[in-house]
């Protein structure tokens, strides 16, 4: 639910990483700005701020979205998963572990977006081909690692998740 407050800000109620969250946002603020600046969830990164790099990807109501292209007020009554919600108290998600094992990260700016994107892929297709992984991750840019290690990490995680499941 979103209700306007006298200050020009809008009160938004949503669910982020399984927790009920309330925040105030200006109508023009992006979801990325809200996550980082108001809620302290700094895992999603600002890369291009126009939806072309994938560094800010989150899962919103089961769909992969660029948080820089969604208004914070649009998060009302939604369910959002950020990189901070991927791991569990028991440990890293298989994707995170596979990224580490395959050296699929360097500077780390793009890594959260890749992991969230890959998680969204594996939730819809637990057995993707290399082509499908590359196609799905085409909206994510990396300037450090190249893509082969990232694709290998996603395929390895997918296999592990299928055998564990």
TIMARGU-203685 format. One record per residue: residue number from 1; y, x, z of N, C-alpha, C, O in turn. Coordinates in Angstrom, 2 decimals. Layout:
# TIMARGU-203685
- NUM, Y, X, Z, Y, X, Z, Y, X, Z, Y, X, Z
...
END
This chain:
# TIMARGU-203685
- 1, -1.17, 0.85, 0.00, 0.00, 0.00, 0.00, 1.24, 0.89, 0.00, 1.31, 1.87, 0.74
- 2, 2.20, 0.55, -0.83, 3.46, 1.29, -0.87, 4.59, 0.33, -0.55, 4.71, -0.73, -1.18
- 3, 5.42, 0.67, 0.41, 6.57, -0.15, 0.75, 7.80, 0.73, 0.83, 7.75, 1.83, 1.38
- 4, 8.90, 0.25, 0.28, 10.12, 1.06, 0.28, 10.78, 1.02, 1.64, 10.86, -0.01, 2.30
- 5, 11.25, 2.18, 2.03, 11.96, 2.35, 3.30, 13.46, 2.47, 2.96, 13.79, 2.84, 1.84
- 6, 14.34, 2.19, 3.89, 15.78, 2.21, 3.64, 16.29, 3.56, 3.13, 17.28, 3.58, 2.40
- 7, 15.67, 4.64, 3.47, 16.14, 5.97, 3.06, 15.94, 6.22, 1.58, 16.32, 7.28, 1.09
- 8, 15.36, 5.29, 0.87, 15.04, 5.50, -0.54, 13.65, 6.07, -0.72, 13.17, 6.19, -1.85
- 9, 13.01, 6.42, 0.38, 11.64, 6.91, 0.30, 10.67, 5.74, 0.41, 11.00, 4.68, 0.93
- 10, 9.48, 5.96, -0.08, 8.46, 4.93, -0.09, 7.35, 5.32, 0.86, 6.87, 6.46, 0.86
- 11, 6.94, 4.37, 1.67, 5.81, 4.59, 2.58, 4.53, 4.33, 1.80, 4.36, 3.27, 1.21
- 12, 3.62, 5.32, 1.81, 2.37, 5.22, 1.06, 1.20, 5.40, 2.02, 1.19, 6.32, 2.84
- 13, 0.22, 4.52, 1.89, -1.04, 4.65, 2.61, -2.13, 4.94, 1.59, -2.24, 4.26, 0.57
- 14, -2.93, 5.97, 1.86, -3.99, 6.36, 0.94, -5.10, 7.04, 1.72, -5.01, 7.18, 2.94
- 15, -6.12, 7.46, 1.03, -7.21, 8.23, 1.64, -7.30, 9.55, 0.90, -7.44, 9.59, -0.32
- 16, -7.22, 10.64, 1.65, -7.31, 11.97, 1.06, -8.41, 12.73, 1.78, -8.38, 12.89, 3.01
- 17, -9.37, 13.20, 1.02, -10.51, 13.96, 1.56, -11.19, 13.22, 2.71, -11.59, 13.81, 3.71
- 18, -11.33, 11.89, 2.53, -12.04, 11.07, 3.49, -11.23, 10.63, 4.69, -11.74, 9.90, 5.54
- 19, -9.98, 11.05, 4.77, -9.12, 10.70, 5.91, -8.03, 9.73, 5.47, -7.46, 9.88, 4.39
- 20, -7.76, 8.73, 6.28, -6.64, 7.83, 6.02, -5.34, 8.60, 6.24, -5.17, 9.27, 7.25
- 21, -4.43, 8.49, 5.28, -3.19, 9.27, 5.31, -2.02, 8.35, 5.01, -2.10, 7.49, 4.13
- 22, -0.93, 8.53, 5.75, 0.34, 7.86, 5.49, 1.38, 8.93, 5.23, 1.39, 9.96, 5.90
- 23, 2.25, 8.70, 4.26, 3.35, 9.63, 4.02, 4.53, 8.90, 3.41, 4.39, 7.79, 2.89
- 24, 5.69, 9.53, 3.49, 6.89, 9.04, 2.84, 7.16, 9.92, 1.64, 7.09, 11.14, 1.74
- 25, 7.47, 9.31, 0.51, 7.75, 10.08, -0.70, 8.91, 9.45, -1.45, 9.07, 8.23, -1.47
- 26, 9.69, 10.29, -2.06, 10.71, 9.78, -2.97, 9.99, 9.26, -4.21, 8.97, 9.83, -4.62
- 27, 10.49, 8.21, -4.82, 9.82, 7.63, -5.99, 9.60, 8.62, -7.14, 8.70, 8.42, -7.95
- 28, 10.41, 9.67, -7.22, 10.30, 10.63, -8.33, 9.36, 11.80, -8.02, 9.06, 12.59, -8.91
- 29, 8.90, 11.92, -6.77, 8.06, 13.06, -6.39, 6.65, 12.93, -6.95, 6.05, 11.85, -6.93
- 30, 6.14, 14.05, -7.44, 4.78, 14.05, -7.96, 3.78, 14.09, -6.80, 4.12, 14.45, -5.68
- 31, 2.56, 13.70, -7.12, 1.49, 13.79, -6.13, 1.30, 15.25, -5.71, 1.00, 15.52, -4.55
- 32, 1.46, 16.18, -6.64, 1.36, 17.59, -6.30, 2.39, 17.99, -5.26, 2.07, 18.70, -4.30
- 33, 3.63, 17.55, -5.44, 4.68, 17.86, -4.46, 4.34, 17.25, -3.09, 4.53, 17.90, -2.06
- 34, 3.85, 16.04, -3.09, 3.48, 15.38, -1.83, 2.36, 16.15, -1.15, 2.44, 16.44, 0.05
- 35, 1.31, 16.48, -1.91, 0.18, 17.20, -1.32, 0.64, 18.52, -0.70, 0.31, 18.83, 0.44
- 36, 1.40, 19.30, -1.45, 1.78, 20.63, -1.02, 2.90, 20.61, 0.03, 2.79, 21.26, 1.08
- 37, 3.97, 19.88, -0.27, 5.18, 19.96, 0.55, 5.18, 19.05, 1.78, 5.77, 19.38, 2.80
- 38, 4.53, 17.90, 1.68, 4.55, 16.94, 2.79, 3.28, 16.96, 3.62, 3.32, 16.76, 4.83
- 39, 2.15, 17.22, 2.96, 0.88, 17.12, 3.66, 0.24, 18.47, 3.96, -0.78, 18.54, 4.64
- 40, 0.82, 19.55, 3.45, 0.30, 20.89, 3.73, -1.01, 21.21, 3.04, -1.69, 22.16, 3.43
- 41, -1.37, 20.45, 2.03, -2.58, 20.71, 1.26, -2.19, 21.56, 0.05, -1.86, 21.04, -1.02
- 42, -2.22, 22.86, 0.24, -1.68, 23.79, -0.75, -2.73, 24.33, -1.72, -2.43, 25.23, -2.50
- 43, -3.94, 23.80, -1.67, -4.99, 24.27, -2.58, -4.67, 23.99, -4.03, -4.87, 24.86, -4.88
- 44, -4.19, 22.80, -4.34, -3.77, 22.48, -5.71, -2.52, 23.29, -6.00, -1.56, 23.28, -5.22
- 45, -2.53, 23.99, -7.10, -1.43, 24.89, -7.43, -0.54, 24.30, -8.52, -0.98, 23.53, -9.37
- 46, 0.73, 24.70, -8.48, 1.64, 24.35, -9.56, 1.61, 25.48, -10.58, 2.04, 26.60, -10.30
- 47, 1.10, 25.17, -11.75, 1.07, 26.16, -12.82, 2.13, 25.84, -13.85, 3.16, 26.51, -13.94
- 48, 1.87, 24.81, -14.63, 2.77, 24.46, -15.74, 3.72, 23.31, -15.38, 4.81, 23.22, -15.95
- 49, 3.32, 22.46, -14.46, 4.06, 21.26, -14.05, 4.24, 20.26, -15.19, 5.17, 19.46, -15.18
- 50, 3.32, 20.31, -16.18, 3.37, 19.31, -17.25, 1.98, 18.88, -17.72, 1.85, 18.28, -18.79
- 51, 0.95, 19.19, -16.94, -0.39, 18.70, -17.24, -1.20, 19.53, -18.21, -2.22, 19.06, -18.71
- 52, -0.77, 20.74, -18.49, -1.47, 21.55, -19.49, -2.38, 22.63, -18.93, -3.17, 23.20, -19.69
- 53, -2.31, 22.94, -17.63, -3.07, 24.10, -17.14, -4.23, 23.74, -16.22, -5.16, 24.54, -16.09
- 54, -4.21, 22.58, -15.58, -5.31, 22.17, -14.71, -5.30, 22.77, -13.32, -6.20, 22.47, -12.53
- 55, -4.32, 23.59, -12.98, -4.31, 24.24, -11.67, -4.13, 23.23, -10.53, -4.48, 23.52, -9.39
- 56, -3.60, 22.07, -10.83, -3.32, 21.07, -9.81, -4.32, 19.91, -9.82, -4.07, 18.88, -9.19
- 57, -5.43, 20.06, -10.50, -6.38, 18.96, -10.63, -6.89, 18.45, -9.29, -7.19, 19.22, -8.39
- 58, -6.96, 17.12, -9.19, -7.57, 16.43, -8.06, -8.40, 15.29, -8.64, -8.25, 14.92, -9.80
- 59, -9.27, 14.74, -7.82, -10.04, 13.57, -8.22, -9.40, 12.37, -7.53, -9.32, 12.32, -6.30
- 60, -8.96, 11.42, -8.33, -8.28, 10.23, -7.81, -9.05, 9.00, -8.27, -9.16, 8.73, -9.47
- 61, -9.58, 8.27, -7.32, -10.39, 7.09, -7.63, -11.48, 7.40, -8.63, -11.75, 6.63, -9.55
- 62, -12.12, 8.56, -8.43, -13.25, 8.93, -9.27, -12.89, 9.56, -10.60, -13.78, 9.91, -11.38
- 63, -11.61, 9.70, -10.89, -11.17, 10.28, -12.16, -10.43, 11.58, -11.92, -9.68, 11.71, -10.95
- 64, -10.65, 12.53, -12.79, -9.94, 13.80, -12.73, -8.52, 13.60, -13.23, -8.32, 13.07, -14.33
- 65, -7.53, 14.00, -12.44, -6.13, 13.86, -12.85, -5.36, 15.13, -12.53, -5.72, 15.89, -11.63
- 66, -4.30, 15.35, -13.28, -3.35, 16.42, -12.98, -2.37, 15.86, -11.96, -1.62, 14.93, -12.26
- 67, -2.36, 16.42, -10.75, -1.50, 15.92, -9.69, -0.02, 16.07, -10.04, 0.81, 15.36, -9.48
- 68, 0.31, 16.98, -10.94, 1.71, 17.14, -11.34, 2.19, 16.01, -12.25, 3.39, 15.84, -12.44
- 69, 1.25, 15.24, -12.81, 1.61, 14.15, -13.73, 1.45, 12.77, -13.11, 1.66, 11.76, -13.78
- 70, 1.09, 12.72, -11.84, 0.93, 11.46, -11.12, 2.03, 11.41, -10.07, 2.27, 12.39, -9.38
- 71, 2.70, 10.29, -9.96, 3.70, 10.14, -8.91, 3.01, 9.95, -7.56, 1.95, 9.32, -7.48
- 72, 3.59, 10.49, -6.53, 3.03, 10.34, -5.20, 2.88, 8.88, -4.81, 1.90, 8.52, -4.14
- 73, 3.82, 8.03, -5.21, 3.73, 6.61, -4.86, 2.57, 5.92, -5.56, 2.11, 4.87, -5.12
- 74, 2.09, 6.51, -6.65, 0.93, 5.95, -7.36, -0.37, 6.17, -6.58, -1.40, 5.59, -6.91
- 75, -0.32, 6.99, -5.57, -1.50, 7.27, -4.75, -1.79, 6.14, -3.77, -2.82, 6.15, -3.10
- 76, -0.90, 5.18, -3.67, -1.08, 4.07, -2.73, -2.43, 3.40, -2.94, -2.80, 3.06, -4.07
- 77, -3.16, 3.23, -1.85, -4.45, 2.56, -1.84, -5.51, 3.27, -2.68, -6.52, 2.67, -3.05
- 78, -5.30, 4.53, -2.99, -6.26, 5.30, -3.77, -7.12, 6.16, -2.85, -6.85, 6.31, -1.66
- 79, -8.15, 6.71, -3.44, -8.99, 7.69, -2.77, -8.85, 8.99, -3.55, -9.13, 9.03, -4.75
- 80, -8.41, 10.03, -2.87, -8.11, 11.30, -3.52, -8.96, 12.39, -2.90, -9.12, 12.45, -1.68
- 81, -9.50, 13.26, -3.74, -10.21, 14.44, -3.26, -9.53, 15.67, -3.83, -9.35, 15.80, -5.04
- 82, -9.15, 16.58, -2.93, -8.53, 17.84, -3.32, -9.53, 18.97, -3.07, -10.62, 18.73, -2.54
- 83, -9.16, 20.16, -3.45, -10.04, 21.31, -3.21, -10.36, 21.46, -1.72, -11.44, 21.92, -1.37
- 84, -9.44, 21.07, -0.86, -9.68, 21.17, 0.58, -10.83, 20.28, 1.03, -11.42, 20.52, 2.09
- 85, -11.16, 19.26, 0.26, -12.23, 18.34, 0.62, -13.56, 18.66, -0.02, -14.53, 17.92, 0.17
- 86, -13.64, 19.74, -0.78, -14.88, 20.06, -1.50, -15.94, 20.65, -0.57, -17.09, 20.23, -0.63
- 87, -15.58, 21.59, 0.26, -16.54, 22.19, 1.20, -16.83, 21.19, 2.32, -16.07, 20.26, 2.55
- 88, -17.94, 21.41, 3.00, -18.29, 20.58, 4.15, -18.28, 21.44, 5.41, -18.19, 22.67, 5.32
- 89, -18.36, 20.83, 6.56, -18.43, 21.64, 7.79, -19.64, 22.58, 7.81, -19.63, 23.61, 8.48
- 90, -20.68, 22.22, 7.06, -21.88, 23.05, 7.01, -21.68, 24.30, 6.15, -22.43, 25.27, 6.30
- 91, -20.70, 24.29, 5.27, -20.47, 25.47, 4.42, -19.87, 25.12, 3.09, -19.47, 23.98, 2.83
- 92, -19.83, 26.12, 2.24, -19.24, 25.96, 0.91, -20.07, 25.01, 0.05, -21.28, 24.90, 0.21
- 93, -19.39, 24.34, -0.85, -20.05, 23.53, -1.86, -20.77, 24.49, -2.81, -20.30, 25.61, -2.99
- 94, -21.87, 24.09, -3.41, -22.57, 24.97, -4.34, -21.67, 25.53, -5.45, -21.89, 26.66, -5.90
- 95, -20.69, 24.77, -5.90, -19.76, 25.29, -6.91, -18.95, 26.45, -6.36, -18.78, 27.47, -7.03
- 96, -18.45, 26.30, -5.15, -17.67, 27.37, -4.54, -18.52, 28.63, -4.35, -18.07, 29.74, -4.64
- 97, -19.73, 28.45, -3.88, -20.63, 29.58, -3.67, -20.95, 30.26, -5.01, -20.97, 31.48, -5.09
- 98, -21.19, 29.46, -6.02, -21.51, 30.01, -7.34, -20.32, 30.76, -7.95, -20.51, 31.77, -8.61
- 99, -19.12, 30.27, -7.73, -17.93, 30.98, -8.20, -17.85, 32.36, -7.55, -17.52, 33.35, -8.20
- 100, -18.16, 32.42, -6.25, -18.15, 33.71, -5.56, -19.24, 34.63, -6.11, -18.97, 35.79, -6.41
- 101, -20.45, 34.12, -6.23, -21.58, 34.93, -6.68, -21.42, 35.45, -8.10, -21.91, 36.53, -8.43
- 102, -20.73, 34.68, -8.94, -20.58, 35.05, -10.34, -19.24, 35.70, -10.65, -18.91, 35.92, -11.82
- 103, -18.47, 36.02, -9.63, -17.14, 36.63, -9.80, -16.30, 35.82, -10.80, -15.65, 36.38, -11.68
- 104, -16.34, 34.52, -10.62, -15.65, 33.61, -11.54, -14.21, 33.34, -11.10, -13.63, 32.32, -11.47
- 105, -13.65, 34.23, -10.31, -12.27, 34.07, -9.87, -11.66, 35.45, -9.68, -12.35, 36.43, -9.39
- 106, -10.37, 35.51, -9.85, -9.65, 36.75, -9.58, -8.42, 36.45, -8.75, -8.47, 36.55, -7.52
- 107, -7.32, 36.07, -9.39, -6.10, 35.85, -8.60, -6.16, 34.57, -7.79, -5.48, 34.47, -6.76
- 108, -6.95, 33.60, -8.21, -7.16, 32.38, -7.44, -6.25, 31.22, -7.77, -6.45, 30.13, -7.24
- 109, -5.25, 31.40, -8.63, -4.35, 30.30, -8.93, -5.08, 29.16, -9.63, -4.88, 27.99, -9.29
- 110, -5.92, 29.48, -10.58, -6.61, 28.45, -11.34, -7.89, 27.96, -10.68, -8.39, 26.88, -11.01
- 111, -8.43, 28.74, -9.75, -9.76, 28.47, -9.20, -9.90, 27.07, -8.59, -10.88, 26.40, -8.89
- 112, -8.97, 26.60, -7.76, -9.14, 25.25, -7.21, -9.24, 24.19, -8.30, -10.06, 23.27, -8.20
- 113, -8.43, 24.30, -9.32, -8.48, 23.33, -10.42, -9.79, 23.37, -11.17, -10.34, 22.32, -11.53
- 114, -10.32, 24.57, -11.40, -11.61, 24.69, -12.06, -12.72, 24.08, -11.22, -13.58, 23.37, -11.74
- 115, -12.71, 24.35, -9.92, -13.77, 23.84, -9.05, -13.70, 22.32, -8.96, -14.73, 21.65, -9.04
- 116, -12.51, 21.76, -8.80, -12.37, 20.30, -8.75, -12.78, 19.68, -10.08, -13.45, 18.65, -10.10
- 117, -12.40, 20.30, -11.19, -12.79, 19.79, -12.51, -14.30, 19.84, -12.68, -14.90, 18.88, -13.15
- 118, -14.89, 20.96, -12.31, -16.34, 21.11, -12.44, -17.07, 20.11, -11.55, -18.11, 19.57, -11.94
- 119, -16.54, 19.86, -10.36, -17.15, 18.87, -9.46, -17.11, 17.49, -10.11, -18.09, 16.75, -10.06
- 120, -15.98, 17.14, -10.70, -15.88, 15.85, -11.39, -16.89, 15.77, -12.54, -17.50, 14.72, -12.75
- 121, -17.07, 16.85, -13.26, -18.06, 16.88, -14.34, -19.45, 16.64, -13.78, -20.18, 15.77, -14.27
- 122, -19.83, 17.41, -12.76, -21.19, 17.31, -12.23, -21.47, 15.97, -11.56, -22.62, 15.57, -11.44
- 123, -20.43, 15.29, -11.12, -20.62, 13.95, -10.58, -20.92, 12.94, -11.68, -21.59, 11.94, -11.43
- 124, -20.43, 13.20, -12.88, -20.70, 12.29, -14.00, -21.88, 12.75, -14.85, -22.55, 11.94, -15.48
- 125, -22.13, 14.05, -14.86, -23.21, 14.62, -15.66, -23.83, 15.79, -14.89, -23.33, 16.92, -14.99
- 126, -24.89, 15.55, -14.12, -25.46, 16.61, -13.30, -26.22, 17.69, -14.08, -26.62, 18.70, -13.51
- 127, -26.41, 17.47, -15.37, -27.16, 18.43, -16.19, -26.42, 18.72, -17.50, -26.94, 18.43, -18.58
- 128, -25.21, 19.28, -17.41, -24.44, 19.51, -18.63, -24.95, 20.73, -19.40, -25.50, 21.67, -18.83
- 129, -24.74, 20.68, -20.70, -25.02, 21.85, -21.53, -23.83, 22.81, -21.42, -22.77, 22.44, -20.91
- 130, -24.01, 24.03, -21.90, -22.88, 24.97, -21.90, -21.71, 24.39, -22.69, -20.56, 24.52, -22.28
- 131, -22.01, 23.77, -23.81, -20.96, 23.16, -24.63, -20.20, 22.10, -23.83, -18.97, 22.05, -23.87
- 132, -20.93, 21.25, -23.12, -20.29, 20.19, -22.34, -19.42, 20.76, -21.23, -18.35, 20.23, -20.95
- 133, -19.87, 21.83, -20.59, -19.06, 22.47, -19.55, -17.77, 23.01, -20.17, -16.68, 22.78, -19.64
- 134, -17.90, 23.73, -21.28, -16.71, 24.29, -21.93, -15.75, 23.18, -22.37, -14.54, 23.32, -22.23
- 135, -16.29, 22.10, -22.91, -15.46, 20.98, -23.35, -14.72, 20.37, -22.16, -13.52, 20.13, -22.22
- 136, -15.45, 20.11, -21.07, -14.88, 19.47, -19.88, -13.79, 20.34, -19.27, -12.77, 19.83, -18.82
- 137, -13.99, 21.65, -19.26, -13.04, 22.57, -18.63, -11.93, 23.03, -19.58, -11.13, 23.89, -19.22
- 138, -11.88, 22.47, -20.76, -10.87, 22.89, -21.75, -9.44, 22.64, -21.28, -8.52, 23.28, -21.78
- 139, -9.25, 21.75, -20.34, -7.91, 21.47, -19.80, -7.49, 22.41, -18.68, -6.42, 22.23, -18.10
- 140, -8.32, 23.39, -18.38, -8.02, 24.36, -17.32, -7.79, 25.73, -17.96, -8.59, 26.19, -18.78
- 141, -6.69, 26.35, -17.59, -6.37, 27.67, -18.12, -6.53, 28.75, -17.06, -6.21, 28.55, -15.89
- 142, -7.04, 29.90, -17.50, -7.17, 31.07, -16.64, -6.64, 32.27, -17.41, -6.99, 32.47, -18.57
- 143, -5.81, 33.04, -16.76, -5.25, 34.23, -17.42, -5.91, 35.51, -16.95, -5.58, 36.59, -17.45
- 144, -6.84, 35.43, -16.00, -7.41, 36.64, -15.41, -8.87, 36.89, -15.79, -9.20, 37.99, -16.23
- 145, -9.74, 35.89, -15.63, -11.17, 36.17, -15.68, -11.78, 36.01, -17.05, -12.81, 36.63, -17.33
- 146, -11.20, 35.22, -17.91, -11.95, 34.79, -19.09, -12.83, 33.65, -18.63, -12.91, 33.37, -17.43
- 147, -13.48, 33.00, -19.54, -14.16, 31.76, -19.20, -15.66, 31.89, -19.04, -16.29, 30.99, -18.47
- 148, -16.27, 32.96, -19.52, -17.72, 33.07, -19.47, -18.27, 33.03, -18.05, -19.26, 32.35, -17.80
- 149, -17.63, 33.74, -17.12, -18.11, 33.75, -15.74, -17.94, 32.38, -15.09, -18.76, 31.96, -14.27
- 150, -16.89, 31.69, -15.45, -16.64, 30.36, -14.90, -17.71, 29.39, -15.39, -18.27, 28.63, -14.60
- 151, -17.98, 29.42, -16.69, -19.01, 28.54, -17.27, -20.36, 28.85, -16.65, -21.11, 27.93, -16.30
- 152, -20.69, 30.13, -16.52, -21.96, 30.52, -15.91, -22.05, 30.00, -14.47, -23.11, 29.52, -14.05
- 153, -20.96, 30.10, -13.72, -20.95, 29.62, -12.34, -21.19, 28.11, -12.27, -21.93, 27.64, -11.40
- 154, -20.58, 27.36, -13.17, -20.77, 25.91, -13.17, -22.21, 25.56, -13.52, -22.81, 24.69, -12.87
- 155, -22.77, 26.22, -14.53, -24.16, 25.95, -14.91, -25.13, 26.31, -13.79, -26.09, 25.58, -13.55
- 156, -24.88, 27.42, -13.11, -25.74, 27.83, -11.99, -25.65, 26.81, -10.85, -26.67, 26.45, -10.27
- 157, -24.45, 26.36, -10.53, -24.27, 25.37, -9.47, -24.96, 24.07, -9.83, -25.58, 23.43, -8.99
- 158, -24.84, 23.67, -11.08, -25.48, 22.44, -11.52, -26.98, 22.51, -11.33, -27.61, 21.57, -10.85
- 159, -27.56, 23.64, -11.72, -29.01, 23.82, -11.56, -29.40, 23.78, -10.08, -30.38, 23.13, -9.70
- 160, -28.64, 24.47, -9.26, -28.91, 24.48, -7.83, -28.80, 23.08, -7.22, -29.63, 22.68, -6.40
- 161, -27.79, 22.36, -7.62, -27.59, 21.02, -7.08, -28.71, 20.07, -7.51, -29.10, 19.19, -6.75
- 162, -29.22, 20.24, -8.71, -30.33, 19.40, -9.18, -31.61, 19.70, -8.40, -32.35, 18.79, -8.05
- 163, -31.87, 20.98, -8.11, -33.09, 21.34, -7.40, -33.02, 21.00, -5.92, -34.04, 20.72, -5.29
- 164, -31.81, 21.02, -5.34, -31.63, 20.63, -3.93, -31.69, 19.14, -3.73, -32.19, 18.64, -2.72
- 165, -31.15, 18.40, -4.75, -30.99, 16.96, -4.62, -32.24, 16.22, -4.63, -32.24, 15.00, -4.53
END
